[in-house]
Amino acid sequence: MKRWLCILILCLAGCIDGRSEEEKNKQLQDKLAMKDTTEITVLIPSKVSSKKLAITLPRCFFGPNLKNKIVDGKVEEKAVSIMYQLPTFSGFPNDEEALHQCPDFSKPISGIGIRPLFTQTSESKLEYGNYWLKQQYYRFSVKEERNNQALYRAGIAGKLAIFANQSDKNQQDISIEFWPFDAKDESDSYPHQTDIHSVLDKEFGLGYTVYSSRYLHGKHKPSPNQWYFADALIDIYKHNESLLDHPEIVQGFIENNNRILDYIHQHSKVVD
């Protein structure tokens, strides 16, 4: 009787688990990928030439999101996300250890998206110097201008953006999009998350989020006397100031982005 009861329980368990064998196998492969330290190369094709961006890192940093099959250690994707423990990119490298070990996907993750840059039309060329403003001009309208700089409304209600061109202090064109602190809603999480987009190489770009110290804990949290550009951005709007009057904050985001670019360049190259 006990034997038949066990068989019945196993049958019911199989019925309750409605996943197909293919789905079960996919989930198993995803779990294995999250701990796989074998180096692979992800190739991202350009949209404007025959070139490809080749990124080489341990398999686990690409998470379970690769859509195509890896063959001989290589896989081609339209775009890719590289995953690290939060808060790796906030004051990069905020978590040095995270750069050398597989991310723990049961804990908060910080991702960096890499993709090809697009032109306005199939006939046009990539335009640098405020690339992000030129590419998505329809999203932005000028809010205020001074000191040879402009602050833009960024399409979504309340969101603002500022742009910086490539220069001797800035490796690539960058956009900084943020929600200014609002005293009417101090608990709002959006001002504590700043979206960054940057040109990576001439035909490729990247995007990631920088977090304020609200999301940084323990050894990753700035000390009370330490100046941190993401916190400074919140503080100036608490005092009804404007980012246009604080170029040091913009420079903080630029220098952080320069360090991220240096890191990605160490693990990637453009191939024909």
Phi, psi and omega in degrees: 000316180298323180299314180293326178295319178297318179298318179298318180297317179296320179296317179295321178298320178294324179290320181294319178282095185278006181289143175283165177299326178295317179294318179298317180296320179298316180295322177295316179296323178297317179296319179294321181298327183291347180239006185277117182264007177293130179289135174230163177242123176261126180255126179246115181289142173290155176268352186236000179202185178271003182286159177224146173267122181255117181248123182244117179208166173303145184307323186297335181288344179268000177060199183268014193263004177292130186270336186251166184279139177278126180234122181053039176079009181229148177210141179256132181225151177293326178201169182210150171247134176253128190253136175221166176293137168299135013244051191310319187270356182268091189084051189302139350272104182298323179238091183299322181298327184295339181284347188238005179220151181301138178293148175268105187286358174274354179244167181305137184246143176243121186248155174234122181265134180235132184207167176287151174279150182249152172263166180297317179222169180295342182264344187270170180252162175293132180249119180262173189081096189060043181308315187291326177290317180294322184288324184235042184305328183293344181274343193241144172220144185293130175264314178203155181222138170183166180054038180058030180218153180233145174248133187244149164283137190251039173083302179283140185308120175089343183282142181238162180214148173224150185236149175224131180278162173301138182202186179292340177257353186228114186297323185214162173304138183221145170241142180236113182245134186207158170259119180294149178302137179237116183298339180285344180217072185294339182276353182301129183277340186300319179298346181267007181228112182252125183270127182244135172232136184217146166293139179258299170233177189306329185242011183222156181220170179219161179214147180197174180242135174257132183254149174285175182291349175303327184261003182254135187229158175058229184292345181272349184274133178299147176290159183305330182264002183270128177283128181229120190303323181292324175288322180299325179298320178291317185298320183294326179281340171294333181255020177058034175262178182237148177299334180297338180265007183224071179298337180295331178287316176302318180295328176299316177293322179296313181295323175298317179294322177301319180293323178293317177300317179301317181295313180296321179296330178295336186243015182212163173203156177268129181238154179272000000 
